[in-house]
Amino acid sequence: LNGNINMGNEITGQNAKLNISALSSPEFGTILGIRVMQGIIGEKKEVVLLDEVNSNSAFKMELNVLIQINKKGYLRVEAETKSVQAKHLAMTNPIWITPPE
């Protein structure tokens, strides 16, 4: 698949390259990690495709991931942070995916 797809859009293809960038601040704390989730149409639970820990304890984290598309559904990303006071979770909108027929 070539081109940039924004969250909320739909793509059809065999693979999707995700360029993920998470940015936090002192208010929300350092990034603990990023998860890539896949939901399959007709299934009740999401699948964790990638669970990457941020070993730097930094406020920024970037990943480039190639995902194989074999079922109709969606991809979304979660980023978890930890400040002095609490943990926080941010979630993207989905990118809807369809494998080629």
NUMI-504169 format. One record per atom (N, C-alpha, C, CB): residue in three letters; x, y, z. Coordinates in steps of 0.05 Angstrom, whole numbers, plus 5000, padded with zeros to 4 digits. Glycine has a CB too. Example, Ala and Ser with C-alpha at 12.3 -4.5 7.8 and 13.67 -1.06 7.14 Angstrom:
ala526448865156 ala524649105156 ala526449345156 ala522649115181 ser525749555142 ser527349795143 ser525850015157 ser528249885114 
END
This chain:
leu501749765000 leu500050005000 leu501850255000 leu498150005024 asn501350434982 asn502850674980 asn501150914987 asn504050714952 gly502251115000 gly500851355006 gly500351375036 gly498151364992 asn499451615044 asn498851665072 asn495851645077 asn499851945081 ile495251495098 ile492451465106 ile492051575134 ile491551155105 asn490151745137 asn489651865163 asn487751685180 asn488452145161 met487851725206 met486051575224 met483151625216 met486551655253 gly481551415217 gly478751435209 gly478251365180 gly477751715214 asn480351355164 asn480051275136 asn480050975133 asn482251405119 glu479650885108 glu479550595102 glu481650535080 glu476750515092 ile483050305083 ile484950225063 ile484449935055 ile487850255074 thr485249875031 thr485149595021 thr487949525012 thr483049564998 gly488949305021 gly491649215013 gly492548975029 gly493649445017 gln494848875021 gln496048635035 gln497548715060 gln497848475016 asn498848955059 asn500449045082 asn499849335087 asn503449005076 ala500349415112 ala500149695120 ala502649765136 ala497549755136 lys504049975128 lys506350075143 lys505450295161 lys508650165124 leu505650255187 leu504850455206 leu507250615215 leu503350325230 asn507150875213 asn509151055223 asn507951185248 asn510151265202 ile508751095271 ile507451165296 ile509351365311 ile506850925314 ser508151585320 ser509651775336 ser507951855360 ser510452025319 ala508951815384 ala507551895408 ala509252105423 ala507051645427 leu507852315432 leu509152535445 leu507652605471 leu509252785427 ser509052625493 ser507752685519 ser508952945530 ser508152445539 ser508253005554 ser509153245568 ser509553185597 ser507153485564 pro510853365612 pro511253315641 pro508553275656 pro512753545654 glu506453405646 glu503753375659 glu502753085658 glu501753565645 phe503252955635 phe502252675632 phe504452475636 phe501052635605 gly506952555637 gly509252375644 gly510552245620 gly508252165662 thr512552085626 thr513951955605 thr512351725593 thr516651845616 ile512951655568 ile511551445554 ile512551175563 ile511851485523 leu510851005573 leu511550735581 leu511750545558 leu509450635602 gly509950585538 gly509950415515 gly507750465496 gly509850125524 ile507850325473 ile505850355452 ile504850075445 ile507050495426 arg502150055441 arg500949805432 arg499549845406 arg499049695454 val499749655387 val498249655363 val496049445366 val500049605337 met493549525363 met491249345367 met489949295340 met489349465387 gln488849055337 gln487348985313 gln484648875322 gln488848785295 gly482548985310 gly479848885314 gly478948755288 gly477849115322 ile477648525290 ile476748375267 ile473648395267 ile477648085268 ile472448465244 ile469548475242 ile468348205249 ile468748565213 gly466448205267 gly465047965276 gly466347835301 gly465047765254 glu468647925309 glu469947825334 glu469448015357 glu473047785329 lys469347905381 lys468748075404 lys471148195418 lys467247905424 lys473548085413 lys475948185427 lys477948285407 lys477147965445 glu479448485415 glu481648585398 glu484148405403 glu482248885405 val485948415384 val488448275387 val490748475389 val488848075362 val492648425407 val494948595409 val497048495389 val496148595438 leu497548665368 leu499548585348 leu502348655356 leu498848725321 leu502648865372 leu505248955380 leu504949095407 leu506549155360 asp506749035426 asp506849165452 asp509749245457 asp505648975475 glu510449485450 glu513149585451 glu513649755476 glu513949735426 val515549685493 val516249835517 val518250055510 val517349645539 asn517850285522 asn519750505518 asn521950485539 asn518250785520 ser524250385532 ser526350335551 ser527850595559 ser528350145539 asn527350815545 asn528751065551 asn527451235573 asn529051235526 ser524951175579 ser523351335597 ser523251625587 ser524451335626 ala522751655561 ala522751915548 ala519852015543 ala524251905521 phe519652265535 phe517152395529 phe516352345499 phe517152685535 lys518052225483 lys517452175455 lys518251885448 lys519052375437 met516551765431 met517051495422 met516151465394 met515751285441 glu517751345377 glu517051305349 glu517451015341 glu518651495330 leu515650905324 leu515850635314 leu515050635285 leu514150445331 asn516250455270 asn515450395242 asn514850095241 asn517650475221 val512350025235 val511449745236 val510149675211 val509549705261 leu510749435201 leu509349325177 leu507349115187 leu511349205157 ile504749155180 ile502648985189 ile501448845165 ile500449145205 gln501148575166 gln499948425145 gln496848435149 gln500948135144 ile495448495128 ile492548515129 ile491348255117 ile491448765113 asn490048095134 asn488847845124 asn485947815131 asn490447615135 lys484848005146 lys481947995153 lys480948285154 lys481447855180 lys478348315148 lys477048575149 lys476748665178 lys474348575134 gly477448915183 gly477249015211 gly478449285213 gly478648825230 tyr479949335234 tyr481249595239 tyr483849565254 tyr479249785254 leu485449775252 leu487849795269 leu487650055285 leu490449795251 arg488650045309 arg488850295325 arg491250265343 arg486150335342 val492050495355 val494450505371 val493750615399 val496650665358 glu495050505419 glu494850605446 glu497650685456 glu493550395466 ala497750905471 ala500250985484 ala499651025513 ala501451255471 glu501350915530 glu500950935559 glu503251105571 glu500950655572 thr502451285589 thr504451455602 thr504151435632 thr504051755593 lys506251525646 lys506151525675 lys507451785686 lys507651275687 ser505751935701 ser506752175714 ser507152105743 ser504752415710 val507852305759 val508252265788 val505652175801 val509352515801 gln503452285790 gln500852245803 gln499252005793 gln499252485800 ala499551935767 ala497751735756 ala498851625729 ala494951845752 lys497551405720 lys498051305693 lys495851415675 lys498050995692 his496551445649 his494651555629 his494751375605 his495251845622 leu492451365590 leu492251205566 leu491051375544 leu490550945571 ala492451385521 ala491451525498 ala490851325476 ala493451745488 met488651355462 met487951165440 met487251325415 met485450995448 thr488251215392 thr487551345367 thr484851255357 thr489751285346 asn483851395337 asn481551295322 asn482551065305 asn480251525305 pro480750895295 pro481650675279 pro482250745250 pro479550455279 ile483850585238 ile484250585209 ile482850325200 ile487250595200 trp480850345183 trp479350105175 trp480949965153 trp476550185165 ile481149705155 ile482849545136 ile481149325123 ile485249425151 thr481749285097 thr480549065082 thr482648935065 thr478249175063 pro482948665067 pro484848525050 pro483848525021 pro485348245060 pro485748495002 pro484848474974 pro483348214970 pro487348484955 glu481548224950 glu479847984945 glu481247804925 glu477148054935 
END
